[in-house]
Amino acid sequence: MAEGDRPLPSRPAATWLAAAAVYARPRILAFLFLGFSSGLPLALTAGTLSIWLTEAGMSLTAVGLFAAVGTPYSLKFFWSPIIDRAPFPVLTRLLGRRRGWMVATQAALMASLLALGGSDPRRRPATTAVLALLVAFCSASQDIVIDAYRIERLPERELGAGAAMQVFGYRVGMLVSGAGALLLASYASWPAVYATMAGLIVVGAAAALLSPEPLSAVVAGRSGRPEEGRSKGGLDGAGRWLTEAVVHPFAEFMGRPGWVTILLFVMFFKFGDTLAATMTSPFLLQIGFSKIEIAEIAKVYGFGATMIGLALGGALINGTGLVRSLWITGILQLVSNLMFAVQAAAGHDLGLLALTVGFENLAGGMGTAAFVAYLSSLCNVAYTATQYALLTSFMAVARTWLSSPGGWMAEKLAWIGFFLLTTIAAVPGLVLLARLTRRPQPIPAPPS
């Protein structure tokens, strides 16, 4: 039978297999490993670090304040235009602009993780805090360049598959630096744990080195930007560069109606979740769960529930639309915080912990799927890297600055009162969502 005479697959199974084949393409698989490298550092400056600090004898207030070391995730839009436009010395000439920046940030990340693991939070907590801040800075910088690389490397029809593969790798990285690090810490020292995690960044570096650099013509054509070589030199060229790289992306976003409400919603939609997550590991440790129990249930089992939640969230968006999905997942996230209040009342109960962690991660995964889809809908393709960095920076504000008093709140309110407060903290996001959905078009489409 001739090629043109072959019938199109009619069976649902054949259709699904054909659609799933995109994930086997090398350019898509690369984002599994880049996502892994992107997700690995997060727990090492958050949940895993909080357990290390708790074991070192720090107060809950001090442990909570360490959430502020994630500040670079909230401010990365300040230096994203540099990574977006400027070359990195030597490496850009050898590897290209995107791959050069990726390898540079990954090398810095490995070095900073080694330094953080070698610090002593009991004797020099300030040094530990500074090094954790440095890790977060390198990690946030890596995120900027990987997001830009994904958008420029993949054709439009593969952007969804690339994002899904990157999120999966990201979650695997968080699992390794969460559950994996805790299991390893049960048998080895914390410096050895952080040295091992630093070594695993090589996975992302290898993916960067083995992947091709996006063609500059494709980048310029897709984004509508002039190529760098066309800019004039001197002050005139510098002024034009600053205007195009810094002013235009923010001016375009702030020219949209309701942009302040949008940014506040981005900040508060997952605030209740992030406030609770800041103190979840110390909470479980204090009520009697071992590091191995936390690793097995709160991390490994929770990872599986998150993956199911991501899949359900995608199906929910497809079936009900983005706005309804945000409402449903926002309410589920609120209810999941009440489960931790029940856990606090019950104490050390493995069965209840499995139920609590399962529900919380399922709701969180569904919320993440809806939220990432919403953030993506807000980005103008001409300024994707910078605008996406702006939005995710505001999202990170809740995880860093707003959540840093979490330890103090837990000490003052006790665990039940604290988790009831995190439930209330989920309400502002829903109120802002109600304000956005009063508009005829609640999810503003990016301008063409």
N, C-alpha and C positions, 0 to 999 in steps of 0.2 A: 504494500500500500504506500502510495506517495506521501510525502510529509504533509502536504496541504490537505490530503484526504483523511487524515487521522481525526477521529472525533475528539472533542474536548472532554475531559473527565467529567462524568456526570454524577458519580457517587460522592457523597459527603466525605468519605474517608480519603479518597483520592484528592479531593479539593484541599482538605486539611493538610495532607502530606506535602502537597505542592506548596502550600503557604508556609509550612514549617521548614521547608528546605532552605529558606533564606538564612536560617541560623547556622547552617553548615558552611556558609561562605567565609573564606579567610578574613576578609575585611570586617565582617560582623564578629567573628570569633575573637578578633584582636581586642574588642571592647570588653570581653569577659575578663581578660587579664589586666587591662587598663582600669576597669572598674574595681577589680580586686585591690590593686595598688592604691586606688582612690579611697576605698572604704576602710582599709587596714588601719590608718592612723587614728580614726575617730575615737574608737573605744580606748585607745592608749592615752588619750588626754581627757577621757570622760569616765565611763563605768569602770573599766579596769584600773585606771589610775585612782579612782575613789576608793576601791577596795585596798589598794596598796597604802593609801594615805590613812584609811581607817585602821589597818593593821599596824601602822607606824604610830598610832596613838593620838592622831589629830582629832579635835572636836568636830561635831557635825557642822557647826558654823563654818569652821575653816575648810572642811571638805566641800561644803556647798559653795563657798567663795571661789574654789578652784574652777568652777564652771566658767568663770570669767576668762580663763586662759583660751577659751574658744573665740575670743573677740576677733581675731583675723577673719574668721568665717563671716562675721557681720560687717567687716570693713573692706572686703576684697574688691569691691567695685572701685575703690580708690586707685588701686594699682593694676586693675584688669586692662585699662587702655594701653599700659606699657607692654604687658605680655601679649596683648592683641596685635600691637603694631611694631614694637621695637625688636631688633635682632639681639640675640644673646651672643656675647663675644666668643669667637672661635667656633663654638658648637653650631651656631646658625650656618656658618660657612660650610661646616663639615656635614651636617645632618639636615639642614633646612630650618626654617623659623619655628614651626610647631614642634618638630621632634627635638630640636636643640633645647627649647625651653622645657620639654617634658623630661629629658634626661638630666638637665641641670637641676630641676626641682626635686627629682627623685634622688639624685646624689645628695643634695642638701637634706632631704628627709631622712635618709639612712644615717647620715652623720648626726643629726639632731636627736634621733631616737636612741642612738648609742650613748650620746651625752646625757640624755634624760634618764636612761637606765642606770647610768653610773652615779647619779646624784643621790643624796641622802635626805629624804624629806623629814626625818626625825630631827636631824641636827641643823640642816640648812634648807628649810622649807621655801625660802625666797628664791634660792638657786633652782630648786625643782620647779617652782612656778614659772620662772623666766624661761627655762628650757622647754617646759610644756607649751608655753606661748610661742616659742620658736618652732616647735613641731607643728603647731596649728597653722602658723604662717606658711611654712613650706607645704603643708597639706592643702591649704586653701589655694595657694599658687598653682599647685599641681591640678587641682580641680578646674581652675580657670582654663588652663591650656588643654586639658583632656576634653572638656565640653566644646571648646572651639574646634579642636581637631575632629571630633565626631561630626559636627555640623558641616565642616568643609570637606571631609573625606568621603562621606556617604552621599549617594544620590537621594533625592527627596523621598522616593518610594521606599528607601531602606532606613530612613531616620527613625521610624518607630521601632523597628527590629534592633537597631543599634542602641537606642535608649534602653530597651528592655534588657538586652544583653549586658549593658553597663550596670544597670540597677541590680541585676542578678549577681554580677561579679562584686559589686559594692557590698551587697549583703553577705556574700561569702567571706569577703575581707573582714567585715565587722564580726562575723561568727568566729573567725580564726583569732582575731585580736581580743575577742570577748571570751567565749567558752574555751578556745584553744589556749589562750594566755593564762586563764585561771587554772585549767588542768595542769599546765606546765608549771605554774607557780606553786602547786601542791607538792612538787618534787624538786624544784630548782629555785635558785634565788631570783629576785626581781631583776637584777642586772642581766642575768642570763636570759630571762624572758624577753626583755626589751631588745637585747642583741639578736635574738632569734627573729623577732618581728622586723627588725631593721633589715636583716638578711632577706626576708621575704619580699621586700620592695623590688628586688631584682626581677621578680616576675613581671612587673609593670615595665621596668627598664628594658627587658628583653623584648617585650611586645612593641615598645616604641622603636627600638633599633631594627626590628624585623619588618616593620610596617613602612610603606612608602610615604613620602611627604606629599600633601595635597598640591596639585598644580596651581601656581599663582594665578593663571588665567581663569581657572575654575573658581577660585576664591573671589577674584575681582568681579567676575561675571555674576556669581550668585549673590554677592552682597551689594553690588552696585558701588563699591568703593573704587577709587582710582588706585592704581598700583603705586607702591611706595617710591619707585624710581622716578615717577613723573612729578613729584613734588619739588618745588624750588628749594634751593639751599638758603642758609642764613636765617635771619629772624623771620623773614616772610614765610619760609618753609616751615619753621618751627611753629609759628602762629597758625598756619593752615593745618599742620598735623594736630595741634592741640584742639582746634575747632572741630575737625572731623572725628578725632578719636574720643574726645572727652565731652565737648559741648553738645554736639548733635544727638548722640544717643539719649542723654538725659533730657535735653530740650524737647525731643520728640515725645518721650514718655510723659513728661509733665504738661504737654500740650493736650493731653487727652482729658475728657470730662471725668471727674470723680477719681483722679489719680491718687489723691491723698487717702481716700477711703480704701482704694485697692491696696495700697502699701500697708495700711493698718490691718486690713484683713489678712494679708500675707503674713504679717507679724504674729497675729493672735489666733489664727485658725488652729494651730497645733500647740498653743501655749500650755494648756492643761496637761497634755501628754508630755511635753518637754520638761515642765516643772516637776512632774512625778518621776520622770526618768532620771533626773539629776540625783535623786536620793534613793532610787530603787535598790541598788546594790548594797549601800550601807544599811538600809532597812532590813533586807533579807538576812544580812550578816548578823545584825543585832538581835533579831528574833529567833536565831538559833540555826539557820541553815548553813551548811558547810560550803566551802568554795566549790567542791565537786558537785554538790546538789544544785548550787546556783548555775554552774556550767551546764549540767545535764538538762535541767528543766527550764531555767530562765533564759538560757542562751541557745542550746541546740533545739529543744522542743519549740522554743519561741521563734527560732529561725524558720522552722517548718510552717508554723502558723502564719508568720509574716509573708512567706512565699504564697501560701494559699490566699491570704488576704489581698496581695497584689493582683493575683489572677482574678479573684472575685471582683475587685475594684474595677479592673479593666472591663469585665463582663457587665458590671453594673452601669458603667458609663455608656457602653454600647446599647444597653437595653432601656435605660431611663433618661439618658442625657447627663450632661456635666453638672448642671445646677442641682438637680435632684440628688445626684450622687454626692455632691458636697454636703447637702443637708443630711442625708442618711448617714454618711460616714462621720460627720461632725457630731451627731447625736450619739452614735456608737462609741466614739472616742470619749465623750463625756461620761457615759455609763461605765466604761472600762475603768475609770479612776475610782468609781465607787467600789469596784471589786477589790481594790487594794485596801480600802478602809475595812472591808469585811475580813480580808487576810490579816490585817493588823489586829483585829479583835480576836481572831481564831488562833493566831500564833503559828507555831511550827506544825503545819499540816501539809504534807506533800500532795495529797489529792486536791486540796483546795488551791494550792500553788499552781498545779498543772492547769486547773480550770481558769484561774485568774490570769496566768501568763498567756494561756491559749487565747482567751477572749481579748486581752489587751493587744496582743500582737496581731491577731486577726483584724481587729478594728483599726489598728495603726497602719497595717499594710493596705487595707482598703482606702483609708484616708490619704495615704501617700500616693497611691495610683491616681486618685481624683485630683489631688493637689498639684502633682507634677504636670498632669494634663492641663490644669488651669494656668500654671505658670508658663507653660509652653505657648498657650494661646495668647499670652500677653506680649510676646517678643516680636518686634519688627525684624524681619529677616536681614535687613541692612545693618543691624546693630546687635545681632544675636548674643555674642559673647559678653558684651558689656551690659546689656539689659538683663540677661539671665543672671549675671553676677550681681547686679543691683537687687533683683528680686530675691535670690537665694541669700543675699546678705541680710535683708530685712527678715527673712524667715529665721536666720540664725540668731537674730537679736533675742528671740524668746528663749533659745537654748543657752545663751551665754549671759547677757546682762540681766534679763528679767528673771532668770532661774537661779542666779548666783545667791540670793538670800534664802534659797530653799532649805539649807541646813539650819539656819537660824530659826526659820519658821517651824521646822520639825522639832527643834529643841524646845521651843516655846509652847507649841500646840500638842505635842506628842503625836504619835504616828496616825492615829485615827483622825484627829483634827486636821493634820497636815493633808491627808489624802482627800478629806472632804473639801478642804480649801482648793486643792488642784481640780476638783470637780467643778467648783464655782469658777475657776480660772478659764474653763472651757467656754463659758457663756459669752464673753465679749466677742469671740470669733463668730458665734452664731448670730449675735445681734448685728454685726457688720455685714454678714452674709445676707441677712434680711434687708438691710439697707441697699446692698448691691442688687438684689433681686427685685426691688421695686421698679428698677429701670426697665424700659422696653427691651434693651439688650444688655442683660446683666454681665455677660462675659464679653468685654470689648475685644473685637477682632483686631489683629495688628494691621496697620495701614499698609496698603500695597505700595 
